[in-house]
Amino acid sequence: MTLFTSNNVLVPIDFSKEAHQALVDTLTFVKDPAKLHVLYVLRPLEPTEPGTVWQTVDNKTRIDHIKATFDKEFPDEAYQQVKFAVKVGNPGAEIIDYSEHNAIDLIVIPSRGRTGLSRFLLGSVAERVVRFSHCPVLVLRK
């Protein structure tokens, strides 16, 4: 029996150094890119943002930009075989919803390790995912 299953693994990313390393390490662990899901969550556009007001930015444009960035950041063939998705919404809620709808067995999420006031005010996506996830969550600390 293994401690962690590698059948359906989700790695939420934000293109940070920690997320990049988490994805590389998880692909090494899983070995089969077809079993790996990668999720990027965009925060919703605010109605008062200039791009929204002048109708120069919309969710489709933002999603296309994120997909192009993923292809640029991870050009290897193995990363082209992973299931990459972009959602718009609250990061914690979207990660949990995605994991439930795709029968994810394990979530591997990096943590920035915020403490004190910044953690209290900003919260922690990793903490929310651990608290409400239906499956095991592996939090990678720096």
N, C-alpha and C positions, 0 to 999 in steps of 0.2 A: 504494500500500500504506500502511495506517495502522499506527502503532505499537501502539495498543491497540484491540482489537475491542470492539464495543458490542452484541453480539448477546445475551449472557447474562451479566449483571454482578451480582456479589454484594457487598452492603455489610453486614458485621456491625455491629450497633449495641449500645450499652450506655446510651443516653440521656444521654451526656456531651455537652458543648459541641462537642468535636472530632468525635464521631460524627454529631451533628446536621449540622454543616457538611459532613462527608464525604458524607452522604446528599443534601443539597441540591446540592452540586457534581456528584455523580455523576448525579443526575437531569438536570441541565443538560447534561452530556456525552452521556448516552444518548439523551435527548429522548423516547423512547417508554417510559412507565412499565411497560408489559407486559413489557419486557426486563429489568427490574430486580428482583432478589431482595433482600429485607432479612431478616436473621436475628438473633434475640436468643437468647442461650444463658443459661439459668438453671443455677446450680450445684445439684447434688443436695441434697436435704434431709438434714440430719444427724439420726440417730435420737435424739439427746439434746436437740434444740432443743425449746423449750416448745410451739410450735405442732404439732410432730409428736407429742410425748408426749401432749398433750391432744386430739389429733386435730381441731384447728381449722384446720390448714393442710395442704393437699395440693397435688400438682402441677397438677391441673386448676384449682384456685382461683388459683394463682400464674400459670398461663398465661393465664387469662381476664383477670387484672389487667394483665399485660403488653400484651395486645391492646388493652384499653381505654386504657392509657397511650399506646400508639402512635397510636390514633385521636385522642386529645386533643392530643398533641404535633404531629401532622401532619394537620390537618383538611382540607387542600386536596384537591380531587378527584383530582389526579394521584397523590397518595400512596395513595389508596384503590384504585388500579389496580395497584400493585406487588404482587409475590408476597411476603407477609409470613409468616414462620414463627417459631415458638418451639420450641426444643429444650431438653432437660434433660441436662446432662452436663458434661464438661470442655470449656471454650470452644474451645481450639485444635483438639481432636479433632473436635468437632461441626461446626466451620466447614469443616474439610477433608472430612469425610464428606458434608456437605450439598453442597459444591461438586462432589464426584465423582458423587453420585447425581443431580444436576440438570444435569450437563454445563455447568458454569459456565466461561466463557471468561476472565474477569478478576475478581479479588477486589480491592476497594478497602477498605483498612482503616486507620483512624487509629491513631497511636501517641502515647502520652502522653509519651514521651521520658524514661522513668525511667533513672537511671544509678546506678552504685555499688552499695551494699548492698541497696537496695530492689529493684533489678533482679535481683540475684543471688538474693535470697530469694524474691521473688514471681514471677520469670520474666517473660516477655513473650509475650502471646498472639500479637501481630503477628510476633514472631521465629519462633515455632513454626509459624505458618501459612506464612511465607516458606520455611522450611526443608523442610516436608513437602508443600506444595501441588503438585498436578499441573498447575496453570495459572499464568500470570503473576499476580503480586501487586503492587499499587501501594500503598505505605505512605505515608500523609500524615503528615508530622511537624509539630509545632507550631512 
